[in-house]
Amino acid sequence: MHDDFRDLDSVFALGLAAIGWQSAVSPREFIRRWENFAADCVAGFPWDLEDYLEALVFRSALSSLLPELEGTGPRIAKFGRVISQADESVKQVLTQEAFPKFPQSDWWLRKSPEYAAERFCIEFKSTYGIEVRPHSLYDESIKKMRELLKLGRTNSEVLLFAKESDLYVASRPALFYRAVTEFIPLDRIQRRTVQRWISGEVSDMNLGIYIDNSGTY
């Protein structure tokens, strides 16, 4: 999607070194992570607090990096515009003035989500004492899948339904795997099978052979 940034790797490496960033991260990786974070926030952040904070660290690095790269070419300007577009999505959700000690310019650190997945809300409240409204497409997807299990559908039938009906949890492999392992008790081999199925290594037809003998809710 953003292959036109591939020639910026060396420029980025120099910029990251200038701000003291230890890891080598490509511009495409920065964009991928921040765009995914933006999409997750809009849908109701489905990951753990640690994942959320890691994304904020990335955005803080970008805040320091972009001034270092300013004026180095049109592709850097385009990179900045792509990040700004993702910022606008994140700002729709990060609306609560939760950490006023941070400056207004560091809005991603200063503000907390208006809503998120229920498990994240519990963790955020436990850590910071700040209420976040439970609301997430992730939770809605899991609720739907649990309902199907209660109606007698097999594990594999539920997973195939999620895939074929484009439930939110099936939108990204890591998200799908997280959801499956949260609502279906699977042993180590079965979890590995689900990973291989999501990646296309196990066929839809063979999925049930491996996971339909596990317990259900």
C-alpha positions as CSV (number, residue, x, y, z in Angstrom):
1,M,0.0,0.0,0.0
2,H,2.8,2.4,0.8
3,D,5.7,0.9,-1.3
4,D,6.6,4.3,-2.5
5,F,8.2,4.9,0.9
6,R,10.7,2.0,0.5
7,D,13.5,4.3,-0.6
8,L,13.3,6.3,2.6
9,D,14.8,3.6,4.8
10,S,18.2,5.1,4.9
11,V,16.9,8.6,5.6
12,F,14.7,7.2,8.3
13,A,17.6,5.3,9.9
14,L,19.6,8.5,10.2
15,G,16.6,10.3,11.6
16,L,16.0,7.6,14.2
17,A,19.6,7.7,15.2
18,A,19.4,11.4,15.7
19,I,16.6,11.1,18.2
20,G,18.2,8.2,20.0
21,W,15.8,5.5,18.8
22,Q,17.5,2.1,19.1
23,S,15.4,0.0,16.8
24,A,15.5,0.1,13.0
25,V,12.0,0.7,11.9
26,S,11.1,1.5,8.2
27,P,8.7,4.2,7.3
28,R,6.2,1.6,6.0
29,E,6.3,-0.1,9.4
30,F,5.6,3.3,11.2
31,I,2.7,3.8,8.9
32,R,1.3,0.3,9.2
33,R,1.4,0.4,13.0
34,W,-0.1,3.8,13.3
35,E,-2.9,3.2,10.8
36,N,-3.7,-0.1,12.5
37,F,-3.8,1.7,15.8
38,A,-6.2,4.3,14.3
39,A,-8.5,1.6,12.9
40,D,-8.4,-0.3,16.3
41,C,-9.3,2.9,18.2
42,V,-12.2,3.7,15.9
43,A,-13.5,0.1,16.2
44,G,-13.0,0.1,20.0
45,F,-9.5,-0.7,21.0
46,P,-9.4,-4.5,21.3
47,W,-5.8,-5.1,22.6
48,D,-4.2,-4.9,26.0
49,L,-3.0,-1.7,27.8
50,E,0.6,-2.6,27.0
51,D,-0.2,-2.7,23.2
52,Y,-1.9,0.7,23.6
53,L,1.1,2.3,25.3
54,E,3.5,0.8,22.7
55,A,1.5,2.6,20.0
56,L,1.8,5.9,21.9
57,V,5.6,5.4,22.2
58,F,5.7,5.1,18.4
59,R,3.7,8.2,17.9
60,S,6.0,10.1,20.3
61,A,9.0,8.9,18.3
62,L,7.3,10.2,15.1
63,S,6.7,13.6,16.8
64,S,10.5,13.8,17.4
65,L,11.5,12.3,14.1
66,L,9.4,14.4,11.6
67,P,11.1,17.7,12.5
68,E,14.5,16.0,12.0
69,L,13.4,15.0,8.5
70,E,11.6,18.1,7.5
71,G,12.7,19.5,4.1
72,T,14.5,16.3,3.0
73,G,12.2,15.7,0.1
74,P,8.6,15.3,-1.2
75,R,8.3,11.7,0.0
76,I,8.9,12.8,3.6
77,A,6.1,15.4,3.2
78,K,3.8,12.7,1.8
79,F,4.8,10.4,4.8
80,G,3.8,13.2,7.1
81,R,0.4,13.6,5.4
82,V,-0.3,9.9,5.7
83,I,0.4,10.0,9.4
84,S,-1.8,13.1,9.8
85,Q,-4.7,11.3,8.2
86,A,-4.4,8.5,10.7
87,D,-4.1,11.1,13.5
88,E,-7.5,12.5,12.5
89,S,-9.1,9.1,13.0
90,V,-7.4,8.6,16.4
91,K,-8.5,12.1,17.6
92,Q,-12.1,11.1,17.0
93,V,-11.7,8.5,19.9
94,L,-9.0,10.0,22.1
95,T,-11.3,12.8,23.5
96,Q,-11.1,12.6,27.3
97,E,-8.7,15.1,29.0
98,A,-7.1,12.4,31.2
99,F,-3.4,13.4,31.7
100,P,-3.2,17.2,31.7
101,K,0.4,17.3,32.6
102,F,1.3,16.5,29.0
103,P,1.2,19.5,26.6
104,Q,-1.7,20.0,24.2
105,S,0.7,19.2,21.3
106,D,1.2,15.7,22.7
107,W,-2.6,15.0,22.4
108,W,-2.1,11.2,22.1
109,L,-0.5,11.2,25.6
110,R,-2.7,13.8,27.1
111,K,-6.1,12.2,26.2
112,S,-7.6,8.8,26.8
113,P,-10.1,6.9,24.7
114,E,-13.8,7.7,24.9
115,Y,-14.6,4.0,24.4
116,A,-12.8,0.6,23.9
117,A,-13.2,-3.1,24.4
118,E,-14.5,-4.1,27.8
119,R,-11.3,-5.9,28.9
120,F,-9.2,-2.8,28.0
121,C,-11.6,-0.6,29.9
122,I,-11.1,-2.7,33.0
123,E,-7.4,-2.6,32.7
124,F,-7.3,1.1,32.1
125,K,-9.5,1.8,35.1
126,S,-7.4,-0.4,37.3
127,T,-4.2,1.2,36.2
128,Y,-5.1,4.9,36.0
129,G,-8.5,5.2,37.7
130,I,-10.0,6.6,34.6
131,E,-13.4,5.3,33.2
132,V,-13.5,4.3,29.5
133,R,-16.9,3.4,28.1
134,P,-17.1,-0.3,27.0
135,H,-18.0,-0.3,23.3
136,S,-16.2,-2.3,20.6
137,L,-16.8,-4.2,17.4
138,Y,-14.4,-6.8,18.9
139,D,-16.7,-7.4,21.8
140,E,-19.7,-7.5,19.5
141,S,-18.0,-10.1,17.3
142,I,-17.2,-12.3,20.2
143,K,-20.7,-12.0,21.6
144,K,-22.1,-13.1,18.2
145,M,-19.8,-16.1,18.1
146,R,-20.6,-17.2,21.6
147,E,-24.3,-17.0,20.8
148,L,-23.7,-19.4,17.9
149,L,-21.8,-21.8,20.1
150,K,-24.8,-21.8,22.6
151,L,-27.1,-22.6,19.7
152,G,-25.1,-25.8,19.0
153,R,-22.8,-24.7,16.2
154,T,-19.4,-26.4,16.3
155,N,-16.2,-24.5,16.9
156,S,-15.2,-24.7,13.2
157,E,-18.6,-23.6,12.0
158,V,-18.4,-20.5,14.2
159,L,-14.9,-19.7,12.9
160,L,-16.0,-20.2,9.3
161,F,-19.0,-18.0,9.9
162,A,-16.8,-15.2,11.2
163,K,-14.6,-15.5,8.2
164,E,-17.3,-15.7,5.6
165,S,-19.5,-13.0,7.1
166,D,-16.6,-10.6,7.5
167,L,-17.0,-10.1,11.2
168,Y,-14.7,-7.4,12.6
169,V,-12.5,-9.9,14.4
170,A,-11.7,-11.6,11.0
171,S,-10.3,-8.4,9.6
172,R,-6.7,-9.1,10.6
173,P,-5.0,-12.4,11.4
174,A,-3.6,-11.4,14.8
175,L,-7.0,-10.0,15.8
176,F,-8.8,-13.2,14.7
177,Y,-6.5,-15.4,16.6
178,R,-6.9,-13.4,19.7
179,A,-10.6,-13.6,19.5
180,V,-10.7,-17.3,18.9
181,T,-8.4,-18.1,21.8
182,E,-10.5,-15.8,24.1
183,F,-13.9,-17.4,23.6
184,I,-13.0,-21.1,22.7
185,P,-10.8,-23.2,25.1
186,L,-8.2,-24.8,23.0
187,D,-5.1,-26.8,23.8
188,R,-1.6,-25.9,22.4
189,I,-2.0,-28.1,19.3
190,Q,-5.4,-26.7,18.5
191,R,-4.2,-23.1,18.9
192,R,-1.4,-23.9,16.5
193,T,-4.0,-25.4,14.0
194,V,-6.1,-22.2,14.2
195,Q,-3.0,-20.1,13.5
196,R,-2.2,-22.3,10.4
197,W,-5.8,-22.1,9.3
198,I,-5.9,-18.3,9.5
199,S,-2.7,-18.1,7.5
200,G,-4.1,-20.5,4.9
201,E,-2.0,-23.6,5.7
202,V,-5.0,-25.6,6.9
203,S,-8.1,-25.8,4.7
204,D,-11.6,-24.9,5.8
205,M,-12.6,-28.5,5.3
206,N,-9.9,-29.8,7.6
207,L,-10.4,-27.3,10.4
208,G,-13.1,-29.1,12.2
209,I,-11.0,-32.3,12.4
210,Y,-8.6,-30.6,14.8
211,I,-10.7,-28.2,16.8
212,D,-14.3,-29.5,17.1
213,N,-13.4,-31.9,20.0
214,S,-12.5,-29.0,22.4
215,G,-14.9,-27.7,25.0
216,T,-17.4,-24.9,24.4
217,Y,-19.1,-22.3,26.5
